[in-house]
Amino acid sequence: MKQGSSRPESRIAAVRIIQSIAIDAESKLAVAESDGLLLHLVNSIAPRTDPPLIDAVLSCLISISMPKRVKPQLVRLRAIGKLREVLRSPSVPAPTAEKALKLLESVSSCREGMAELCGDSGCVEAVVRKAMKVSDAATEVAVTILWTACYLFRDQKAADAVVRSNGLTRILLLMQSNCSPAVRGMSTDLLRIFRVNSKSCLSSYDTKTTHIMPF
């Protein structure tokens, strides 16, 4: 990984070996604290990186990020900005987008990560846009991220980013779909936070959707 092998398959194999070593909390911390390794993994999440390598790195980082001590390290290494670019990419494969959301959820679960996420409006907007476009599992992760930032932490910057990205309409459409009870509950909380009413949330939306108002 440090030598930057020009062969993507070699780097993918190396990442998978790292992930296979990190099987418990102690080994995950050992990997995270290895000299420069975490930085190299994070830096591999870049637009020019081979897509299969990005996917492998995301899987590895999801595993390594489980210990609480690792999450702030990933924040300091600008992992959230890297994940924003992955989620913004129109060509990112659905499985990779789902992993990016899962890693974002993990990293933003610490105080530093949540502050970084809420201050990055582009990342919040990217989460909103991916909420209904990837998979049911990704939808639940995306809504959880938004619910934590906007409802649990009541962050105004995150809430503004959701509104700018047409998040209210997306949440309403999500509730109309066959979503899980957990997603429906969090979506209802989000709508209440934004004080949704039929005039404000649907003023620029087709009136045929007025029946989806939850209350």
Solvent accessible surface area in square Angstrom, and as a share of the most:
residue,aa,sasa,rsa
1,M,39,0.17
2,K,114,0.48
3,Q,179,0.80
4,G,42,0.40
5,S,45,0.29
6,S,109,0.70
7,R,139,0.51
8,P,50,0.31
9,E,94,0.42
10,S,43,0.27
11,R,51,0.19
12,I,19,0.10
13,A,49,0.38
14,A,32,0.24
15,V,0,0.00
16,R,152,0.56
17,I,105,0.53
18,I,21,0.11
19,Q,60,0.27
20,S,72,0.47
21,I,97,0.49
22,A,3,0.03
23,I,137,0.70
24,D,71,0.37
25,A,64,0.49
26,E,142,0.64
27,S,22,0.14
28,K,18,0.08
29,L,33,0.17
30,A,59,0.46
31,V,12,0.07
32,A,5,0.04
33,E,93,0.42
34,S,47,0.31
35,D,121,0.63
36,G,31,0.30
37,L,26,0.13
38,L,7,0.03
39,L,75,0.38
40,H,58,0.26
41,L,0,0.00
42,V,0,0.00
43,N,72,0.37
44,S,5,0.03
45,I,2,0.01
46,A,25,0.19
47,P,119,0.75
48,R,241,0.88
49,T,22,0.13
50,D,52,0.27
51,P,76,0.48
52,P,72,0.45
53,L,3,0.01
54,I,18,0.09
55,D,33,0.17
56,A,7,0.06
57,V,0,0.00
58,L,0,0.00
59,S,24,0.16
60,C,0,0.00
61,L,0,0.00
62,I,46,0.23
63,S,19,0.12
64,I,0,0.00
65,S,0,0.00
66,M,128,0.57
67,P,18,0.11
68,K,172,0.73
69,R,146,0.53
70,V,0,0.00
71,K,23,0.10
72,P,24,0.15
73,Q,38,0.17
74,L,0,0.00
75,V,11,0.06
76,R,160,0.58
77,L,48,0.24
78,R,154,0.56
79,A,0,0.00
80,I,1,0.00
81,G,19,0.18
82,K,53,0.22
83,L,0,0.00
84,R,56,0.21
85,E,67,0.30
86,V,13,0.07
87,L,3,0.02
88,R,125,0.46
89,S,36,0.23
90,P,140,0.88
91,S,94,0.61
92,V,25,0.14
93,P,64,0.40
94,A,48,0.37
95,P,84,0.53
96,T,8,0.05
97,A,1,0.01
98,E,33,0.15
99,K,52,0.22
100,A,0,0.00
101,L,0,0.00
102,K,76,0.32
103,L,0,0.00
104,L,0,0.00
105,E,60,0.27
106,S,21,0.14
107,V,0,0.00
108,S,5,0.03
109,S,76,0.49
110,C,21,0.13
111,R,196,0.72
112,E,70,0.32
113,G,0,0.00
114,M,10,0.04
115,A,69,0.53
116,E,59,0.26
117,L,1,0.00
118,C,6,0.03
119,G,51,0.49
120,D,24,0.12
121,S,45,0.29
122,G,9,0.08
123,C,0,0.00
124,V,2,0.01
125,E,28,0.12
126,A,2,0.02
127,V,0,0.00
128,V,3,0.02
129,R,99,0.36
130,K,29,0.12
131,A,6,0.05
132,M,81,0.36
133,K,137,0.58
134,V,27,0.16
135,S,43,0.28
136,D,130,0.68
137,A,51,0.39
138,A,0,0.00
139,T,14,0.08
140,E,67,0.30
141,V,17,0.10
142,A,0,0.00
143,V,3,0.01
144,T,33,0.19
145,I,4,0.02
146,L,7,0.03
147,W,54,0.19
148,T,25,0.15
149,A,1,0.01
150,C,1,0.01
151,Y,61,0.23
152,L,105,0.52
153,F,111,0.46
154,R,144,0.53
155,D,34,0.18
156,Q,120,0.53
157,K,122,0.52
158,A,0,0.00
159,A,10,0.08
160,D,57,0.29
161,A,0,0.00
162,V,1,0.01
163,V,76,0.44
164,R,145,0.53
165,S,6,0.04
166,N,80,0.41
167,G,1,0.01
168,L,29,0.15
169,T,9,0.05
170,R,56,0.21
171,I,9,0.05
172,L,0,0.00
173,L,52,0.26
174,L,11,0.05
175,M,13,0.06
176,Q,91,0.40
177,S,47,0.30
178,N,156,0.80
179,C,23,0.14
180,S,42,0.27
181,P,119,0.75
182,A,53,0.41
183,V,3,0.02
184,R,97,0.35
185,G,35,0.34
186,M,28,0.12
187,S,0,0.00
188,T,23,0.13
189,D,30,0.15
190,L,1,0.01
191,L,0,0.00
192,R,141,0.51
193,I,44,0.22
194,F,34,0.14
195,R,205,0.75
196,V,13,0.08
197,N,75,0.38
198,S,70,0.45
199,K,167,0.71
200,S,69,0.45
201,C,10,0.06
202,L,11,0.05
203,S,93,0.60
204,S,112,0.72
205,Y,63,0.24
206,D,80,0.41
207,T,106,0.61
208,K,164,0.70
209,T,19,0.11
210,T,65,0.38
211,H,128,0.57
212,I,15,0.08
213,M,41,0.18
214,P,50,0.31
215,F,119,0.50
